[in-house]
Amino acid sequence: MMESNTSKRTARTAGGVYLVLVLTGIFSLAYVPNRLIVENNPSETYSNIIAYESLFRWGIVAGIVMYLAFLLLPLILYRLLGSVNKNIATLMVAWAVVSVPISLINLSHKFAVLTWIEQADYLHVFDISQRQAQVFLHLEYYSNGIKIASVFWGLWLLPFGYLVFRSGFLPKILGVFLMLGCFGYLINFMGGFLVEGYYDLGMARFISLPASIGEIGTCLWLVVVGRKTPTSQIEK
């Protein structure tokens, strides 16, 4: 009974950290860019960031919290799912954790944006159009870094989904969605990198849907239910 309670606490802790990851991810990767960045329009993007600089800064803070949560989450999940298959659980941790330094270093481009919108004297040698171009360039650099990190955001879902599927105390369907989500991330990366106008085709959202369902579903299950006791253990 004590072991069962410990496992449930571990599951709830994982769910809590996962929830932080999801919420900060939505804010920093979706909400803030959608509010501030105008596609192919450096001038308006520059003006938006200056007008809502505090929002841009909060997006950076949320990003740091998100990546720290992503560093912690797989370690907690290892405690929860390691008994299913330690080798695969280790692979899950490795593929998740390797993305964290890439993502944190990539945030330096957002700090560079803050430098370019400052009114420092040494920046007066650049005219406004040059500053706008530099801001947009660093945002493009940041976007490219996110694409590299997304490869690992996808890869970790394959062993994670397998462990969920085989665990016996988490819904198998969530494991299926997580594993499909891995291939969704990889397809979107390859499509965006190799196919011109790929994101204009509108397929990317549908291809990424299994990952969203799997991750949000697993997060909510861990928060609300925790670890479900297998039927065999209940009968004992």
C-alpha positions, 0 to 999 in steps of 0.5 A: 500500500505504501509503495502504491501511495508513493507511485501515485505521488510520483505520478501526480508530481509528474503531472504537475510538472507536465502542466507547468511545461504545457502552460508555459509552452503555450504562452511562450511558443504560441501566445506571445509570438502570435501577438507580436510577430507579423510574418514577413513584416519586420517593421510591424514586428519591431513596433509590436515588440517595443510597444509590448516589451514586457510581454516579450520579456515574460515570454522569455521567462516562461521559456526558461521555466518551460525548459527547466520543467522539461529537464525535470519531467523525464527524470520524474517519469523515469521513476514512474515508468522505469520499472516497465523497461529501464533501457527504454526509459533511459532513452526517453530521458536522454532524448528529452534532456539533450534538447534543453541546452539547445533550447536555452542557448537558442533563447540568446537570440531573444536577448539579442532582440532586446539589445536591438530595441534599446535606445543605447547611444552605440546603436545610433549608427544604425538606422531604423530599417537596419534595426528592424532587419536585425530584430527580425533576423534574430527571430528567424534564428530563434525559429530555426533553433526551435526547429532543431529542438523539435526533433528531440521533442518528437524523438522522446515521445516514442519511448515515452509512448511505448512505456505508457502503452506497456505500463498497465496503469496509464491508458494505452490510447495515450501511449499510441497518440504519443508514439504517433506524435513522435512521427508527427514532429519528424514529418513536420521538421522534414517537410518544413526543411525540404518542401517549399511552402510546406506550412502554407499547405495547412497539413502541419497542424493536423500532423501535430495533432496526435502529439498535442492529444497525447501530451495534454491527455497524459498531463491531465491524466497524471494530474487528475487520476495519477497512477491507476492501480492495475486490476490484478493488484486490486484482486490480490 
